[in-house]
Amino acid sequence: MGRRILNDALRAIVNAERRGKATVELQPISTVMSSFLNIMKYRGYIKDFQLYDPHRVGKIKVELLGRVNDCRGLTYRQDVKAREIEGYTVHALPTRQWGYVVITTPDGVLDHEEALRRNVGGQVLGYFH
C-alpha cells in the first residue's frame, strides 16, 4: 500500500467535515484504510462506510457524523513499544480525554487503548480526534 493513500483519504474526510458534507467517497482503497475506518466507526467518529468493488480499484463511501476535528495518516511508520504508547499519545493528541492513535500490531490494526490493554506494540498508522 502506498503510504500517501491513507493520508489522502483521511485528509479528504477532514475536508468534507469542515465543508459540512454528509458523505465522502474515497478512492483508491486498501485493507489498512478499511481497518482504520472500522476503528473510527467503532469509536463513534463516523456513522458508517461501504466498500464498492474492492477487487478492482474500488471506492469507499463514508457517512460522516461531524465529530472529526483532525485526522492524519503518517507517511513514515514509527515503531512504538507497548510501554511507549502512552508517551506517543500525549505527543500526538491534544488531550487525554478524546482522540485515538491507530497502531498496526501483530494482533491486527488497533487503537492505542486496545493495544495497551493487550500489551502489544507496533507501527503507528495515524491518529484522529
Secondary structure by P-SEA (a helix, b strand, c coil): cccaaaaaaaaaaaaaaaacccccccccccaaaaaaaaaaaaacccccccccccccbbbbbbbbcccccbbbbbcbbbbbcccaaaaaaaaccccccbbbbbbbcccccccaaaaaaabbbbbbccccc
